[in-house]
């Protein structure tokens, strides 16, 4: 169990670092391309795959996906990211990518803090915090 918690923390830190370093698809060496938060990240099980090959239920983010949205095409886009209930899906519908990345970064920071506390105290794995 502790190994899985450490793996979740490692992946979420990677995701956080991607956002902190300028976000998805931005690079001085390559032109910017439209991307989808979480789906086009190296933390996604299907990263770089033109067709989803692995089921989302195998993803480390699965624990945070609300039960009613687990059948969605990109279920992680329905994870509540703040107290207002914003999700990647709702924020992308607003068309404000900067806000979406900012809210996601806040969720990652909060979630990482909670998981690191759990790890320090030897608590069980997350259950959709």
Beta strands, then each sheet from edge to edge (+ up, - down):
end
